[in-house]
């Protein structure tokens, strides 16, 4: 189901915002627009695909799925899971920064300024009322984590903070947590892994309970290091990431030859015509030995070899994101054949 409202009057242009409760309809309605710039929007596409594959992960009372239109054309796609993960689609190159700010301001004003009691979205017996929004953000001290384009990030932080009581004590703060870079890879640019090596690439067999729990622990430790503000529990990782049907055959790990213990891990998330590589983690005592390069190159090679039913190549692209300030991981990706695409920013707003 979807319902459309006019954005608060913020300029002479007429923008509308459509809210969705049906994740599949949202995915289908937005996909073509996002794929026009898939290298930059692959994070959001992967997030939306996860909602479709695993609806229990994002319940209806904790998600806002939005599309902003002007004159019937999509301007931005916005997904928000309070208090975390507010994601704006990356803009068309033709969109002026000032226009993008106008749209962002209108989205935030709708949440923070209007009378929520007059805005309701219903889906069968489930009802999400906008007057509950303030309770949602209060519950988490109005914290917010967002993935935004770098040039919009500071504006969005300031705009979000300004919509709440300026006399609050303590006053809110916001900061740029980390700048991220999205990378893309095509098959012809892939650096092939060495044929002679002490390592082996394997798929996770989720029927092996102990091994699966061990891999969940590795991913949990990766999240604690890279995203300390949004660390999922090991049980959540187990149920919603490793054991979901779409992940079968898409969790890769590396062992020493003749040993069954994982020393590095990465996940692959299929999206249309591409695959996202995420959660690349090597055990500390094995770092600096080229294992991450072996993992990335070997799994990319196997993913590129997968075929559709008609025999065509299933994945034409590999995408991943990395901390822009980490030369070690960035070097691994560039040497493996990935090229830089778009910089974006992880922001953290804290009212404590």
SULSUL-V818272 format. One record per pair of residues at least 6 apart in sequence whose ideal C-beta (glycine too) atoms are under 7 Angstrom apart, sorted by sequence separation. I is the first residue (numbers start at 1). GAP is how many residues later the second one is. If there is no record, write none. Layout:
i;gap
I;GAP
I;GAP
//
This chain:
i;gap
20;6
51;6
69;6
80;6
205;6
206;6
241;6
255;6
269;6
307;6
308;6
323;6
34;7
38;7
50;7
51;7
67;7
68;7
120;7
121;7
204;7
224;7
255;7
256;7
268;7
269;7
307;7
322;7
7;8
68;8
79;8
148;8
164;8
204;8
223;8
254;8
255;8
306;8
322;8
7;9
91;9
120;9
223;9
242;9
253;9
254;9
268;9
269;9
282;9
304;9
306;9
6;10
7;10
34;10
67;10
68;10
78;10
120;10
146;10
254;10
282;10
5;11
34;11
119;11
161;11
204;11
253;11
266;11
267;11
304;11
322;11
4;12
5;12
66;12
76;12
77;12
253;12
267;12
280;12
303;12
76;13
116;13
161;13
266;13
320;13
4;14
65;14
116;14
117;14
220;14
252;14
265;14
266;14
3;15
116;15
280;15
303;15
2;16
3;16
64;16
88;16
144;16
251;16
252;16
265;16
280;16
2;17
116;17
157;17
217;17
220;17
250;17
264;17
2;18
30;18
63;18
216;18
219;18
250;18
264;18
300;18
320;18
62;19
250;19
263;19
264;19
277;19
324;19
1;20
62;20
250;20
263;20
1;21
27;21
216;21
26;22
27;22
111;22
142;22
216;22
219;22
264;22
2;23
58;23
153;23
263;23
27;25
213;25
212;26
216;26
241;26
76;27
215;27
264;27
23;28
24;28
75;28
263;28
264;28
275;28
23;29
78;29
150;29
266;29
142;30
212;30
48;31
264;31
268;31
23;32
47;32
44;33
266;33
44;35
68;35
268;35
206;36
215;36
296;36
30;37
206;37
254;37
296;37
29;38
204;38
215;38
21;39
26;39
68;39
293;39
297;39
47;40
254;40
275;40
292;40
296;40
33;41
66;41
254;41
274;41
277;41
23;42
273;42
274;42
278;42
293;42
34;43
44;43
252;43
273;43
274;43
275;43
276;43
277;43
293;43
33;44
43;44
218;44
273;44
274;44
276;44
19;45
20;45
44;45
274;45
19;46
203;46
219;46
19;47
30;47
204;47
215;47
218;47
252;47
18;48
41;48
104;48
203;48
214;48
17;49
18;49
41;49
203;49
204;49
40;50
113;50
215;50
17;51
18;51
104;51
108;51
112;51
201;51
202;51
100;52
104;52
108;52
112;52
15;53
16;53
37;53
201;53
202;53
15;54
82;54
83;54
97;54
101;54
105;54
109;54
200;54
15;55
34;55
82;55
104;55
108;55
199;55
200;55
14;56
13;57
83;57
199;57
200;57
222;57
82;58
86;58
198;58
199;58
90;59
198;59
222;59
15;60
83;60
85;60
86;60
87;60
88;60
219;60
221;60
83;61
84;61
219;62
60;63
218;63
60;66
61;67
60;68
145;84
145;85
15;88
17;90
11;91
15;91
10;92
199;92
17;93
201;94
10;95
199;95
10;96
197;97
201;97
8;98
201;98
7;99
10;99
21;100
8;101
22;101
193;101
8;102
19;102
21;102
7;103
43;104
193;104
8;105
192;105
193;105
8;106
191;106
21;107
190;107
193;108
192;109
190;110
190;111
5;114
190;114
185;115
187;117
3;118
229;119
1;122
186;130
186;131
185;132
184;133
185;133
184;135
183;136
182;137
183;137
182;139
183;139
42;140
181;140
180;141
181;141
40;142
180;142
39;143
180;143
181;143
180;144
191;144
39;145
178;145
179;145
191;145
84;146
179;146
190;146
191;146
178;147
190;147
189;148
183;150
185;152
185;153
184;154
183;155
184;155
183;156
183;157
184;157
183;158
181;159
182;159
182;160
181;162
182;162
179;164
180;164
180;165
179;166
180;166
178;168
176;169
177;169
177;170
176;171
177;171
174;173
175;173
174;174
174;175
172;177
173;177
172;178
172;179
57;183
168;183
54;186
161;188
160;189
54;190
157;190
53;191
153;192
157;192
53;193
150;193
150;194
153;194
149;195
150;195
148;196
147;197
148;197
147;199
148;199
145;201
146;201
145;202
145;203
144;205
143;206
143;207
143;208
142;209
141;210
141;211
49;220
49;222
46;223
46;225
45;226
42;229
46;230
42;232
42;234
38;236
35;237
31;241
90;252
42;277
43;278
39;280
40;301
39;302
40;302
39;303
//
